[in-house]
Amino acid sequence: MEIKLGTASAIEPRTWSLPEVRNITQNRLLLHVLFWAAYVLFFGLLYGSYIDDYYNAFMVELVELPFKMLLVYFNMYYLMPRYLLEKRYLEFVVYLLLMMGVITSIMQFVLLPFLIHPLFCPTTCTKDNLTLYRFIRNGVNINYVVAITAAIALLKNWYRHQKAAQNLTQDKLEAELKVLKAQIHPHFLFNTLNSLYSLTLKKSDNAPEVVLKLSSLMDYMLYDANAAKVPLEKELAYIKNYLALEQMRYGTRVDVQFTESGSIAGKQIAPMLLLPFVENAFKHGVTTETENAWVRIDVKVTDNELVLLVENCKCSVKASSSTRDMASGIGLKNLQRRLELLYDGKFELEIEDEPDSYSARLEVILD
């Protein structure tokens, strides 16, 4: 039976401008002032070039600015959060049109005849400016700033939600990886401590060596394994220490062979990723009652690809049953999930469950 899983697919100099830019982007009041200054400048120049009178154009923009700001902030901080973002679209449109009608009416029938006309264009402005056409034109002009600010607010809201979703997803992935890694440690520690206990009872000369290797493995698990990536040399050294401990535990009853080929210098891998394959070869394929059992581990590195092949015998009914559990149970799901989280689209995992043997072959693209 074969199961295939996965797919192969010195201190820097300080830049003086970065803190200033960061402070500006975090200062909301300053950003709003800069926006309205840019708005007045742009439309003042635009309208001034059209009537060939920049002074009057800028003064008109400044007089109308408070009313436009009132409409913009009413829309951004009341209508949009309460109606648009809550998907109450009809109410949003109705209330926005009503508010625009009120502001346009004030500008049309109060500002124009009693302030703008007498002060800035007493001779050039005529009654035609108070017509329905002028009313509609003023309403359209207001639409520009409302549309611009609404678009900015919607983009900001979308970005904030995207950022929050990304942070939540990242937090979930990190938490899940920690749980999956934590499931590996207890099995190994339990087996190793049992072996150490047996050796101390026998007053074996191997007990100090077991303590030394266990100390090295604990150092790796407590410190290096917390990193996102570790040198491949460390991961393989960890596996070799693990194999040495298991060999001490089983002695001549288990034939363990480990081969390694290819250049591993400079290669990085997720910590504790390969150990479950080796651990399960002993846990599910070798038992304390079995003699003449065997485990084969082969590691090949070519360019940025690592191929791990782990094989073990099924030397007893108990071992065969446990291996089948591994092929369909929690162990394989754990490995599969870690690989999906860490190497999505960059790995291929093949499981072969034969009557007398069990093998797992992993191909993964390294960073």
Stockholm file with secondary structure:
# STOCKHOLM 1.0

chainA/1-367         MEIKLGTASAIEPRTWSLPEVRNITQNRLLLHVLFWAAYVLFFGLLYGSYIDDYYNAFMVELVELPFKMLLVYFNMYYLMPRYLLEKRYLEFVVYLLLMMGVITSIMQFVLLPFLIHPLFCPTTCTKDNLTLYRFIRNGVNINYVVAITAAIALLKNWYRHQKAAQNLTQDKLEAELKVLKAQIHPHFLFNTLNSLYSLTLKKSDNAPEVVLKLSSLMDYMLYDANAAKVPLEKELAYIKNYLALEQMRYGTRVDVQFTESGSIAGKQIAPMLLLPFVENAFKHGVTTETENAWVRIDVKVTDNELVLLVENCKCSVKASSSTRDMASGIGLKNLQRRLELLYDGKFELEIEDEPDSYSARLEVILD
#=GR chainA/1-367 SS CEEEEEECCCCCCCCTHHHHHHHHHHCHHHHHHHHHHHHHHHHHHHHHHHHTCHHHHHHHHHHHHHHHHHHHHHIIIIIIIIIITTTCHHHHHHHHHHHHHHHHHHIIIIIIIIIIHHHHCTTTCCGGGGSHHHHHHHHHHHHHHHHHHHHHHHHHHHHHHHHHHHHHHHHHHHHHHHHHHHTHHHHHHHHHHHHHHHHHHTTCTTHHHHHHHHHHHHHHHHTGGGSSCEEHHHHHHHHHHHHHHHHHHHGGGEEEEEEEESCCTTCEECTTSSHHHHHHHHHHHCCTTCCSEEEEEEEEEETTEEEEEEEEECCSHHHHHHHHHHHHSHHHHHHHHHHHHHSTTSEEEEEEECSSEEEEEEEEECC
#=GC SS_cons         CEEEEEECCCCCCCCTHHHHHHHHHHCHHHHHHHHHHHHHHHHHHHHHHHHTCHHHHHHHHHHHHHHHHHHHHHIIIIIIIIIITTTCHHHHHHHHHHHHHHHHHHIIIIIIIIIIHHHHCTTTCCGGGGSHHHHHHHHHHHHHHHHHHHHHHHHHHHHHHHHHHHHHHHHHHHHHHHHHHHTHHHHHHHHHHHHHHHHHHTTCTTHHHHHHHHHHHHHHHHTGGGSSCEEHHHHHHHHHHHHHHHHHHHGGGEEEEEEEESCCTTCEECTTSSHHHHHHHHHHHCCTTCCSEEEEEEEEEETTEEEEEEEEECCSHHHHHHHHHHHHSHHHHHHHHHHHHHSTTSEEEEEEECSSEEEEEEEEECC
//
